[in-house]
Amino acid sequence: MVGDILNGAFELYQRHWKHLIGIALAFYLVAASITLVLTVALGRWGAFAGSLILLVGIFWLTGALVEAVADIRDGRADLSVGDTFSKVWPRVWPLTGASVLAGLGIFLGLLLLIVPGLILLTWWAFIAPAIVLENRGVIESFGRSKQLVEGNGWNVFGILIITWLLTGVVSGVIGAIFTPLPDYLSQYFGNLIGGAIAAPFSALAVTLLYFRLAEAETPAPEPPAEALPS
């Protein structure tokens, strides 16, 4: 399953990279520019405020990319960049609330014994698709994600780790290119370009895996009963 999902993610990325990177770039261009202005104007406090704005905005971007992946599964992009963000906007606060709670839980789990954090990370991998595609509430999304993961924990964990390693390498290489610049500019271009390239692939892998597991839940239709002889 892991290989199939990654191959499917690479294939869709190659076909629709302009559309997906366009969505991520539109977000990072605004969010990273706000962070840059605040950092230059207010120094450390401005950088902190910009980080908070970026953090909340990331949840909106995650939801938008999940929606975009659902849209292009049939081979074409029916929603524009603006349409994609607009469609997800009503779910921004549930996404934010769920993501903050999940982040705190995973952080505490990793801080205490590491393994509990990795387990929670796996259980809660599909919070964003549950909220965006199934219209689940904040608390409900946690249970729904865990339900999808049950029996497939190692596959989900493998996808998460491989995806994050790949995107981490890409973001690191891009960030290193801008190291000679001042710190605030290096961070700006690293967020802007690295995020725009890496974020769509992570969303592709997680959302495709979500659909695979959700569709596996649907029972196969029963064959029609044979007509009784007259």
C-alpha positions in Angstrom: 0.0 0.0 0.0 2.8 2.4 0.9 4.4 2.1 -2.5 1.1 2.5 -4.3 0.2 5.7 -2.4 3.6 7.3 -3.0 3.5 6.4 -6.7 0.1 7.9 -7.0 1.2 11.0 -5.1 4.2 11.5 -7.5 2.0 10.9 -10.5 -0.6 13.5 -9.5 2.2 15.9 -8.5 3.8 15.6 -11.9 0.4 16.2 -13.7 -0.9 19.0 -11.5 2.2 20.6 -10.0 1.4 24.0 -11.4 -2.1 24.0 -9.8 -0.9 22.6 -6.5 2.2 24.8 -6.1 0.0 27.7 -7.2 -2.3 27.1 -4.2 0.6 26.7 -1.8 2.5 29.7 -3.3 -0.5 32.0 -3.0 -0.7 31.2 0.7 3.0 31.5 1.4 3.4 34.7 -0.6 0.9 36.4 1.7 1.8 34.7 5.0 5.6 34.9 4.5 5.4 38.5 3.4 3.4 39.5 6.5 6.0 37.8 8.6 8.9 39.5 6.9 7.3 43.0 7.3 6.5 42.4 11.0 10.1 41.1 11.6 11.7 44.1 9.9 9.4 46.5 11.7 9.2 45.0 15.2 12.2 42.7 15.4 11.9 39.6 17.7 8.3 40.4 18.7 7.3 40.9 15.1 8.9 37.6 14.1 6.8 36.0 16.9 3.6 37.6 15.7 4.4 36.5 12.2 5.0 33.0 13.3 1.5 32.9 14.9 -0.1 34.2 11.8 1.8 31.6 9.7 0.8 28.8 12.2 -3.0 29.6 11.9 -2.7 30.1 8.2 -1.0 26.7 7.7 -4.3 25.0 8.8 -6.1 26.9 6.1 -3.5 25.8 3.6 -3.7 22.2 4.7 -7.5 22.2 4.2 -7.2 23.9 0.9 -4.6 21.3 -0.3 -6.9 18.4 0.9 -9.7 19.9 -1.1 -7.5 20.4 -4.1 -6.4 16.8 -4.0 -10.0 15.6 -3.8 -10.7 17.8 -6.8 -7.9 16.5 -9.1 -8.5 12.8 -8.4 -10.6 12.6 -11.6 -7.6 13.9 -13.6 -8.6 17.6 -13.9 -8.8 20.6 -11.7 -12.3 22.0 -11.6 -11.7 24.5 -8.8 -9.5 27.6 -9.2 -7.0 28.7 -6.6 -9.5 31.2 -5.2 -12.4 28.8 -5.3 -10.3 26.2 -3.4 -9.5 28.6 -0.5 -13.1 29.9 -0.5 -14.5 26.5 -0.2 -12.3 25.6 2.8 -12.8 29.0 4.6 -15.8 27.9 6.6 -13.7 25.0 8.1 -10.7 27.1 9.1 -11.6 27.4 12.7 -12.4 23.7 13.2 -9.1 22.9 11.4 -7.3 25.4 13.7 -8.8 24.0 16.9 -8.2 20.4 16.0 -4.7 21.0 14.8 -3.7 22.9 17.9 -5.1 20.2 20.2 -3.4 17.5 18.1 -0.1 19.4 18.1 -0.2 19.7 21.9 -1.0 16.1 22.4 1.7 14.8 20.0 4.2 17.2 21.5 3.5 16.0 25.1 3.6 12.4 23.9 7.0 12.9 22.2 8.3 14.8 25.2 7.4 12.1 27.7 8.2 8.8 26.0 8.5 9.5 22.3 6.5 6.3 21.4 3.1 7.7 22.6 3.7 10.8 20.5 4.3 8.7 17.4 1.2 6.7 18.1 -0.9 9.8 18.4 0.7 11.2 15.3 -0.4 8.1 13.4 -3.9 8.0 14.9 -4.6 11.6 14.1 -3.2 11.7 10.5 -6.6 12.2 8.9 -8.0 15.0 11.1 -7.8 17.5 8.2 -9.6 15.3 5.6 -12.2 14.4 8.2 -13.0 18.0 8.8 -12.8 19.3 5.2 -14.2 16.3 3.3 -16.7 14.9 5.8 -17.6 18.1 7.6 -16.7 16.6 11.0 -16.4 18.7 14.2 -13.2 19.2 16.1 -13.6 16.4 18.6 -15.4 14.1 16.2 -12.5 14.4 13.7 -10.1 12.7 16.2 -12.3 9.7 16.5 -12.9 9.5 12.8 -9.2 9.6 12.0 -8.4 6.9 14.5 -11.2 4.8 13.1 -9.6 5.0 9.6 -6.2 4.1 10.9 -7.3 1.0 12.8 -5.7 -2.1 11.3 -3.5 0.1 9.0 -1.3 1.8 11.6 2.1 0.7 10.1 1.0 1.7 6.6 -0.1 5.2 7.8 3.1 5.6 9.9 5.3 4.6 7.0 3.6 7.1 4.6 4.0 9.9 7.2 7.7 9.2 7.9 8.7 8.8 4.2 6.7 11.9 3.2 8.2 14.0 5.9 11.7 12.9 5.1 11.3 13.7 1.5 9.7 17.1 2.0 12.3 17.8 4.8 15.2 17.2 2.5 13.6 19.4 -0.2 12.9 22.2 2.3 16.4 21.9 3.7 18.1 22.1 0.4 16.1 25.2 -0.6 16.7 26.8 2.7 20.5 26.2 2.4 20.5 28.1 -1.0 19.5 31.3 0.8 21.8 30.9 3.8 24.2 33.7 2.7 21.3 36.2 3.0 20.4 37.9 6.3 18.5 35.6 8.6 15.1 37.2 8.0 15.4 37.0 4.3 16.8 33.5 4.4 13.7 32.4 6.4 11.4 34.3 4.1 12.6 32.7 0.9 12.9 29.3 2.6 9.3 29.4 3.8 8.1 30.8 0.5 9.8 28.4 -2.0 10.3 25.4 0.3 6.8 25.4 1.6 5.2 25.9 -1.9 7.1 22.9 -3.3 6.9 20.5 -0.3 3.5 21.1 1.2 1.5 19.8 -1.8 3.2 16.5 -1.9 2.6 15.8 1.8 -1.1 16.7 1.3 -1.2 14.4 -1.8 0.1 11.4 0.1 -2.1 11.8 3.2 -5.3 12.6 1.2 -4.8 9.7 -1.2 -4.3 7.4 1.7 -7.4 8.8 3.4 -9.5 8.0 0.3 -8.0 4.5 0.0 -8.9 3.7 3.6 -12.3 5.4 3.5 -13.3 3.5 0.3 -12.2 0.2 1.9 -14.8 0.8 4.5 -17.6 0.7 2.0 -19.0 -2.8 1.8 -19.2 -4.4 -1.7 -22.7 -4.5 -3.0 -24.5 -7.8 -2.7 -25.1 -9.7 -5.9 -28.7 -9.7 -7.0 -30.7 -12.6 -5.8 -31.4 -15.2 -8.5 -35.0 -15.2 -9.8 -37.1 -18.0 -8.3 -38.4 -20.5 -10.8 -42.1 -20.0 -11.6 
